[in-house]
């Protein structure tokens, strides 16, 4: 038996990768990628999914059962959640994965990303789907991915897992060839979704609107703002949140210290190690917004947003039986 475990981490193209896996008939290449029909259809259409694993009771056992039913000897698992599961203090993920077949070879693939770019995307995702209402500055203070990498990669190494780490910042335009190479597939095997970008980030106006809804609705706010806008308008160019030089410099200095302390080069080639430049090198890409800044939406964005909020009201009317919500 041989397992292939793609584990993210977050905001490194996982949704796009999962769309390509859902679109491709991997069975004919001897790889079992167990996924339910609904998730397969969502991923194949270029929308966001969690891959084919979510940490709940029986999840690992169900995947191994599906592998046995397929009569194949290669199992592919893809989920960003795996990175966090392995990082948890009492994680038994690898042990449980190996339990039925102790001699199974496990190949793990993790994409990392340069911290400044990653921190921007993480903030976007926290606001977009996590109910977050804090500022980008607040989010930077909470960012701690580098020591987590040391923990996760160390545990994989101790468990005799064959680990490959690639820097998404280096390979963003060649993600599909990277996956094909890792799986041992011929070039051009994986089919790609029709949309250019899966799980896009938001514009500054969308970010502001989503954050305000989050104050009142928490994670549910994504059903009204980000989910319909990002799914129906996947090719809108995202925008970078604002930050000042002082806060950006403090973040860059902390990331440089984290990289020096955690020595990620122990687990990957030097050219794949996340890196930071001087803060001044990034500053030009960050806007300076004052409290009177005017945010703008296109007519199409407004139409989609109004439809989403109106649909929510109509559903509430049906559930409550009230007819005075119009």
Secondary structure, DSSP 4 states (H G I P E B T S, - for coil): -EEEEE---TTSSHHHHHHHHHHS-GGGGT-B----HHHHHHHHTT----TT--SSTTHHHHHHHHHHHHT-SEEEEE-THHHHHHHSTT--HHHHHHTTSTT-EEEEEEEE--HHHHHHHHHHHHHHHS---S-HHHHHHH--HHHHHHHHHHHHHHTT-EEEEEEHHHHGGGHHHHHHHHHTPPTT-S---SSS-SS----HHHHHHHHHHHHHHGGGGGGTTHHHHHHHSTTSPP-PPP--HHHHHHHHHHHHHHHHHH-GGGTS-GGGS-----HHHHHTTS----TTPPP---HHHHHHHHHHHHHHHHHHHHHHT-S---
